[in-house]
Amino acid sequence: MAELGFDSRYHLSGLSKLTKNNQVLNFAKVLSQRKPILDDMPILPSNEILGYTGMRETSIPTPQIIKVGDGWDASVVQWAGYSEVISMFKDRCQIPKDALRIQPQKATMRLRILNRHIEGFGQGVCNHLFNGSSITTPEKFDGLDVRYTTPDADDVNDPDSGDMGVYDMEGTGDDTTSIWMIQWSPEKVFGISPMNDPHKGIRVEDKGEQWVTSTSGAGEGGNDKKRWDYVTELAWDIGLVVHDMRSVKRIRNIESAISNRSVDLVNKIIEARNDFEGEETVWMYVNGRIFTHLDILTMDKTNVKYSSDNPYGKPLLMFRDMPIRKQSVKAISNEETAVAAV
């Protein structure tokens, strides 16, 4: 699969080029403004109705050294199959007509309420990208946390000890956090939406006025109470594919009192960055506490800086060549329970 540049790949910032549906545009705009990982992630069509099947390369051919005149064996490439699912996220914005009728600006108030639903919707999808699990609910796609769990005490590239790509800052207790580093690419890590869907799985449908059952209990005679509501349906069918497991790194077990270990953290970030392969940009995702800590480090102007040399054309905090993106603590918590390295 050929590499797609930011201007030609499918992502929320470019969704306005794909549709003239104003409601979908507003949905995408609000999501991308408040959830940077959703804006950075390329979204590609899946190769199944509600899923994606791929093959990961497990070994590559190697040459042989032979004696003059001797023969040699053929070598082969080996692959392992994998599959990912698309999860169906849904919400409903339902506003009583009488409650809206008394507002001086009905359309504005309805849009404000809808935007709050979009905010919560975005938080739910974003949190699932980091923390979602299919262990008890197979209709959910696996987020990053369950894929990259246990730090490797010795060699992070040794698949026999710990998880490949998980680095240990040796914190303990239930007040630690993580830094995530992701190499977005159609050949490495990307989002998926249903095939042949020009809106990339996003649907926003204004159902207008609906005659609905009230939740306030039964009325006289035991009959259900009814009322008129304005109803908007929100949905996003989306999944996550980690095609190349080496394209995600996690630095976990970072103690709350990180200011006391600045040098150790910087060294660990450099170690993880240097373990990436390929020329694709590596994006770093942190919560507010770590973002502030790295922002303060800009004062020494050695590894951390601000730069406008990025796809968005806005100043972004950078660690060397990696843009740093701030996520909410709901997505990257300050209360992770430390996991011992093995």
PyMOL commands that set and color helices and strands:
alter all, ss='L'
color gray80, all
select helices_A, chain A and resi 12-17+22-34+36-40+97-101+106-131+220-222+245-247+258-274+288-300
alter helices_A, ss='H'
color red, helices_A
select strands_A, chain A and resi 43-45+51-59+78-85+87-96+166-168+177-182+189-193+202-218+224-242+248-254+283-286+304-307+316-319+322-326
alter strands_A, ss='S'
color yellow, strands_A
deselect
rebuild
show_as cartoon
